[in-house]
Structure formats: C-alpha cells, structure tokens
Amino acid sequence: MSYETCGTPGRGGTRALQRCGVALGSRTVDHHVMAPPALRACVRVCMQNALWSAKRNRDRISEIINYLERNMLELDEAAGEEDAGEA
C-alpha cells in the first residue's frame, strides 16, 4: 500500500499508521522528524481522522446521555400523573 492511500477517511488510528509503515512505540515521534513528506502527510491525515473520530464519539455519548436523562424525566412525570389520577 502506498503512503498516499493509507490515510483515507475512515481509516484513522493505529491500523492506518501500521499500514503506513510507521513504527509504534516510544521512538515513533523521532522517526516522523526524518520521515519522507508522503509519510508525514499520511501520519497527519491519520491523526486528524483519529481526533475527529474521538470528538464524534464524545458528542454521540453526550447525545445518548441527554436522551436517557430526558426519558427518565418523562417517565417520572408520567408516573406522577398516574399517581395523581388514582388518588
């Protein structure tokens, strides 16, 4: 796989870096300093994808939590209305 194709959208993170031939470990950053421009571009795209994915996941989790809280409030209100109707 060429350096140019390894950073396509949806392929971020560790696997994409491995496909680029980037060594994973403590010396990874040092290797990037001397890396060819195509490899640096690939790593940059991979990191941008990983950051975007992490933000998307955090936003989705917040959305799900808000949805659950809203449902719990609605259920509490419905239970309160039922109790008031029985009395």
Residue pairs with C-beta under 8 A, 6 or more apart in sequence:
1 19
2 38
3 20
3 21
3 36
3 38
3 39
3 41
3 42
4 38
4 41
4 42
6 16
6 19
6 20
6 42
6 46
7 16
7 20
7 41
7 42
7 43
7 44
7 45
7 46
7 49
8 45
9 49
10 49
11 19
11 46
11 49
12 45
12 46
12 47
12 48
12 49
12 50
12 52
12 53
13 46
13 49
13 50
13 53
14 24
16 42
16 46
16 49
17 24
17 28
17 43
17 46
18 24
20 39
20 42
20 43
20 46
21 39
22 28
22 31
22 32
22 35
22 39
22 42
22 43
23 31
32 39
32 40
32 43
35 43
